[in-house]
Amino acid sequence: MSMFTRNSAEPAPLAPPKPISKPDPSTPPSPPLQPQLHRSESSEPGKSVISNDLKIIGQGLKIISRGTLQVDGEVEGDVAGAEIIIGELGKVTGTVSAERVIVRGRTSGVIRAMTVALQASARVEGDIHHMSLAIEEGAEFDGTCRRPANSKELQPDLDAHTTTSS
C-alpha cells in the first residue's frame, strides 16, 4: 500500500506574470492581506504512529493521544489514548492506559483498559487491569490480571496537564 499517488496528467501551464504597476499616490493604501487559517471542523480524532525506526526515552514521559496510537517503535514512558495498538515490532516500558489496548509486541509495565487483547505475538510483563481480556494462543503473559468492581478506575486521563517543580 502506498501513501502517495502520482497523477500522470501533465501539469497545467503557468500563466504569464502580470506586470507590477506603481501605486497611484492619490489612492489610499490597501490593508495587508491576512492569511486565513483553515481548521478541520471534524472532531474525529485521527491515528498517530510511532514508527519502528523511532525510540522515545524520557524520565516522566507521557504520550497522550485522543485517538488511536500505534506504537511500532520503542517507548520508555507512559502511553495513553482512546485506543493503543502495540505493533509486532513495538515495545513499551511503562504504563499503557486506554479504552482499548491491543498488544502484538512487547510491554513491560501496567496495562489499564476496558478491553485488552493479547495477540499471538504478544509478550507482556506486568499487571493487567481490565473489564474484558482476551489472550490468543501463543501470547506470553507474566503478571496478574485484575478486574475492578468499578469500571471508572480504568478510564484513561487524556487531558494533558503540565506540572512544574521548584
N, C-alpha and C positions, 0 to 999 in steps of 0.2 A: 504494500500500500504506500502510495507516495503522498507526501504532504503538499507538494507543489505541482501545479499543472502548467503546461506550456500551451499557449494559444498559437496555432500555426498560421493564423491570418497575418497579413502584412500590417505593420503599424500605419496609422493614418498620417499623411504628410503634414508637416508643420506649416502653419500659416506664416506668411512673411511678417517680419517685425514691423510694428507701427512706428512712424517717426515720432520722436519726442518733441512736443511743442513747448515753447516757453510760456509760462503763465502770464496772463494778462494782468498787469498791476491794478487795473480798476476793479477786478472781481476779488471778493474775499477768499482767503484760502479755505479749502475744504478740510474737514477734520480727518485725522489719520484713520485708516481702516483698522478695525479691531478684529483679530482672528476669532472665529467662532469655535468654541469647544463643543464637540458633539459627545454626549453621554449616551450610553446604551440605556434605553428605558427598561430593558429587561431586568427583572430582579432575580432571574435564574442564575444560580452560581455555576461556574464553569468547572473544568477539570484541570488540575495542576499536576505536573510530573517532575519528579526529581530523577533525572536520567542516570543510567548506570555508570557514567563517567564522572559523576559528581559525588563528593564526600563532604558532608556538613558536620562540623565539630564545634561545639561551644559549651562553655560552662553555663548552666542555667538556660540553655537554648530551648525555645518552644516555638515550633512551627504550627501555625493555625490556618486552616482553610475552611471557608464557609461552604465549600462544595466538596468535590471528590479530590483526594490527593493520592496519587500513585507514587510509591517510593520504589524505584528500580536501582537507586544508588545506595549510599550508606549515610545514615543519620545517627549521630551521637547526641541525643537530646530528646525532648518530649515532642510528640506529634499529636495534633488534634484536628478534627474535621467532621463534616457530616458523614463522609464515608472515607475510610482509609484502606488502600489496597497496597500490600507489601508484595511486590513482584518477585519472581523466582530469583532474580539477582539482587533483590533488595535486602537491606539489613537495617534494623532499628534497635539501638541500645538506649532504652528509656521507656517512658510511659506512652502507650498508644491509647487514645480515647476518641470515640466517635459513636455515632448512632449504629454504624455497621462497620465491622472490620473483617477484611478477607486477607488471609496470610498464605502466600505461596513461597515466601522466602524465609528469612530468619528474624526472630525478635528475641531480645533479652530484656526483660522488664515486665511491668504490669500491663495487661490489656483490659480496658474498661469499655464495654459496648453493650448495647441492647442485643445485637446479633453478632456472633463471632463464627467465622468459618475457617477452619484449618484445612487447607487442601493438601493433596498427597505429598507435595514437595516441601511442605512447611516444617520448620524446625523452631520450636517455641520453648524458651526457657523463662519461666516466671509464672505468676498467677494470672488467672483469667476471671474477671468479674463480668457476668453476663446474665441476660434473661433467656437467651437461646444460644446453644452451642452445637456446632456440627464439626466432627472430626473425620476426615476421609481416611481410608486405609492407606498406610504408608507415611502418614504425618507423624512427626516426633513431637511429644509434648512432655516437658519435665516441669511440673509445678502443681498448683492446686486450682480447682475450679470453685467458684462461689457464686451462688445466685441470691442476690439480696432480696429481702422482703419488699423493699420499696424501690421501684424502677427509677425513681428520681435521682437515686445515688449514682446512676450511670450516665446521666445527661452530661455531655461534654461542655466545657466552658469555652465558647467560641468568641467571646468578647476579648479582644486584645487589650491588655492593660499593661502599663509600664510601672515599674517600681523604681524608686530612687533610694540610694543609700548614702549615708553621710559618713 
